[in-house]
Amino acid sequence: MKWLARFFTALILLSLMALGLAALYLRPSDPLPTQPPLVGVVERIVVEKSARRLVLYQNGVIVREYRVALGFQPQGTKVRQGDGRTPEGLYRINRRNAASAYHLSLGLDYPHPTDIARARAGGYDPGGDIMIHGQPNALPDMAKVAGDWTAGCIALTNAEMREIWAVTPTGTPVEVRP
C-alpha cells in the first residue's frame, strides 16, 4: 500500500515538472501592450528593414509599430528566387489568406513588371509570394520576433498579425524601405 502512495506521489511530481517545462517552452504569445484597439482601416504600412520595424498609419498618424523578422539575407532588395531578401519599394496588399501556412498572410504585389523583365533578361526567376505574416502554423507562436528567418517575407507574432489583419484591406499601400 505504501508503494502505491509513493507511486502516485512520484507521478504527481513528474506531471507538475512536465507542466512547468511546457509552460517555459510552449507558452503562448505575450499579450499586446495595453493600447486601445485599432478602429477602421490603415491607410498605409511602412516597413523599415534596417530598423526591423513595421509601422501602421491612420490619417497620417502612426498608430502602431511592431518589430519584424525579414528574409535571411536582408541587405539589399530582392532580385531572384531564393536570395533570402525582402524586396524594397512601393507595393500594395493584393491578397489575404486566412488559411496560410503561416498564421494569416497579406500578400504584396511583388514582382512588378520591371522585376519580371529584369529577371527574364537575366535568365532567372524573380521570386514571388512575398507576404506579411505570422509564425508558421506548425510551430507554437513566439512571444517576440527574433532574428531574420523568412525566405523574403515580413514576419510578426501571431497576436500582432491578428491586429494588422483586422485593419488592413486589399489595396493598402506598403512601402518597404532599406
N, C-alpha and C positions, 0 to 999 in steps of 0.2 A: 504494500500500500504506500510506503514511503517513496518507493521508486516512481510510482505513478505521480505523486505530488511533485517530485523533483523533475520528472519528465515534463509535466505541464508548466512548471515554473521556467524551465530552460526554454521551452517552446515560446512562451510569452516574451521572455527576454530577447530571444532571437528575432521574433516578429517586431518588437519595438526597435531593435537595432536596424533591421531592414527598412522599416518605415522612416527612420531617421536618415539613413543613407539615401533613400529615394527622395526625401524632401530636399536634401542637399543638391542632388544631381538632376532631378527631374522637376524642379519647382517651376511653376508657371511664370509667365512674364510679370515683372513688377507692374503695378498699375500705372497708368499715365499720371503725371503730376496733376494735382487738382487744378483744373482750369475749366472755365465754362465750356460746355460743348459747342462745337462749331455749328453754326446755323447757315443755311443757304448753300451756295456753291463757291468754290475758289475760282478766282479769275485767272490765276497763273501759278505755275510752280517753277521755282528756280533751284537747280542743283549746282552747288559749288564743289567741284571734285576735290580741289586741293584742301578744302576745309572739311570734306566728308559731311556735307550738310545739305539737307533738302528744306526749302522754305516755301510755305504756302502764303499766298496773298489774297486778301479780300478788300475791295475798294481802295487799292493802293497801299494797304497797310499789312505788315507782316502779322499773321495770326498764329502761326506755329512754325517751329524749327525742330528738325529731327536729325539725329546722327545716322549716317547711312554707310553701308558697305558697297563697294564698287567691283568692277572687274578685277581679276587677279593681277593684271598689268595696267594699272590705272593711268600711267603717264601717257599723254597724247590722246588723240582721238581714234576711234575705231576705224580701221581700214579694211580688214578682212576677217572672215570667219575664223574663229579660233585664236585671235590675237589677244584675248583677255582684256580688251579695252572697252571702256564705256564711251559711246560717241559724244561729241561736243557739237553744240549748235542749237538751232531752234527747231522744235518738234511739236507735235500735237498728240494728245491721247486719241488713238484711233480704234481702240477696242478695250473691252472689260471682260475679264474671265474669272467668274466666281468658282469655277471648277479647275483652276490651275493646279499644277504640281507643286506650286509654291503658294502659300496662303494668300489668296486673291492676287490678281495682277491687272495692271493697267498698261496696255501696250503703247509704245511710241511708234510713230510713223517713219522709223528708220528701216531700211535705207531710203534716202531721197534719190531722185533720178540722177543727180550728179554722182552720187556714191556708186550707183549701179553702172553708169557709163565708165567711171574710172576703173572699176573692178573688171568690167568686160574688156577694156583696152589693155589691162594688165594681165588678163587671163586668170583671174581668181574670183572667189565668191566674196561679196562684201559682208556676208553675215546678215543677221536679222533677228527677229524675235526679241528685241530689246524691251524690257519691262521694268516697271516699278512694282515690286512685290514683297511679300512677307517671307517667312522662313520656309524651308522645304517641309511639305506635309508629312514626310516620312520620319522627321525628327521632332523632338519636343521643342516648343517655342523657346527662344533665348530671351533672357531678361533684358539684355543690352546687345546692340550690334557690335561685333568685334572683328577687326581685320577685313581685308578685301578678299572675297572668295567667289564671286559670281563669274560667269563667263562674259560679262559685259553689262549686266543689268544693274539696277539700283535697288538694294535690299534694306528693309527695315524690320523691326519686330512685328509680330502679328497684331498686337494691340494698336501699334501706330498705323499699320496698314489698314486696319478696320476703320480708323478715324479718317484717314485720307480717302478711302474708298467711298465713304458716305457723302463726301462733299466734292468729288471730282467726276464730272460728267465727260463723256466722249466729246472731243473737240477742245478740251482745255489745253492752252499753250504750255509748253515745257521748255525752259531754256537750260541747257547743260553747259556750264562754264568750266574752263580748265581748273 
